[in-house]
Amino acid sequence: DIVTYCTIVNLGRYQFAMRFTLAALTFSLTSLTYTDAFSLRSTGGTHLTKEQRLSLEKTAESVATAGKGITACDEGPGTIGSRFEAVGVENTEENRRRYRQMLFETPGCEKYLSAAILDPETLYQTSSISGNTFPWVLLDRGIVPGIKPHLKVYTLPGTNGDTVMQGLDSLAARAKEYYQAGARFAKWRSPLVIDVARGCPTDLAIKANMHDLARYALICQSEGLMPIVEPDVSLSGTHTLEEAVEVNIRVQAELFKAMIDHGVYMAGSTLKPNIINPGKKCHKSYTVEEIAEANLFVLDQSFPVAMKGANYLSGGQSLKDAAARLSAINKIKGNRPWNLSFSWSQALQLPLLDLCKASGDLDLDGMSQLYLKELEIASAAANGVHEWESGEGDHVGESELAGVAKKVLSLF
């Protein structure tokens, strides 16, 4: 099965990376006094005051509240505009503000949300109900507001299309402004693509992106923002689940070692991973249970116990598939110490926007009602109690799909 395969093929290969991680931890602790070392919850953060470390850790704990997750509303004006235009809604700043207000102020949403990720535009917009800017609206509801500080994607020359994110140069100044505006955490996405034929992701791309995430985390913590690190390995492609496991272990092992090497306070940070999944065009089929096992296997290899939790991105999955997979993961999580929850954008938002197709305007009342139902499903998945229908969360291989299509056509 998938776990046996991964154990045989990958575990020995990545023991070297894990030994380096343990060596970095030992070196970091021996550089402290005995009292200092054991008053910390994790390695790193020696440049921070005790109060700063406690504040970062408190934010991480709040985000990792059991049964709650993150509503990811950090799409820029262009991205959310494309979604609006697809359903006939005009892309104006006021429409974007009204839409985000619904996501933040739907009555009862705070029962299911621990945090919300905002775009810089949204950070400074105000509620028409209270007149307060959205970060303070969220804080009043017990929802931690965060910010997306990265800028644009840049293609690395000589890597067959691998990319890195820009924005580190100006990050410290912007992080300070975001904190003053009410943000209490940040989220930086580093996208990677698996393409076996092209040799992607390259070792250079993995190292560059994971070291960028570590530097981002270090800078954010210095300015009071709890960093969420998001190594986003795309679900597109033809790769198998076994190949996805191999790549994601390489990526996460590099990330956590880089964070320790940079002196990031691990207990004051959070992971936002992609679901470990075969490529959407993979020919081989997998059950939701096999996908769940693969995800936990990857976390077991290098995810630090000091970090409170991981909030999975949806990455183009439907709500049904994303909820089934998250619930399956939590059903078999056992005594693993992390809170495993959601940080979803498309899975929650695309069904809401579909309600606007008939009128070409934002159906805020209808969207609010559906949104609450979606959050209830997401919360149940985070608790491992969501019961999915047969087939939901499975990956149906391209060859199997072709066979089904052939049978259907033969009926006519």
Secondary structure, DSSP 8 states (H G I E B T S, - for coil): -HHHHHIIIIIHHHHHHHHHHHHHHHHHHHTS-HHHHHHSSSS--TTS-HHHHHHHHHHHHHHT-TT-EEEEE---HHHHHHHHHHTT----HHHHHHHHHHHHHSTTGGGTEEEEEE-HHHHT-B-TTT--BHHHHHHHTT-EEEE-----EEE-TTTTT-EEE--STTHHHHHHHHHHTT--EEEEEEEE--BTTTTBS-HHHHHHHHHHHHHHHHHHHHTT-EEEEEEEE-S-SS--HHHHHHHHHHHHHHHHHHHHHHT--GGG-EE--------TT-SS-B-HHHHHHHHHHHHHHH--TTS-EEEEE-TT--HHHHHHHHHHHHHT-TT-SSEEEEEESHHHHHHHHHTTTTTSS--HHHHHHHHHHHHHHHHHHHTT-----TTTT-B--HHHHHHHHHHHHHT-
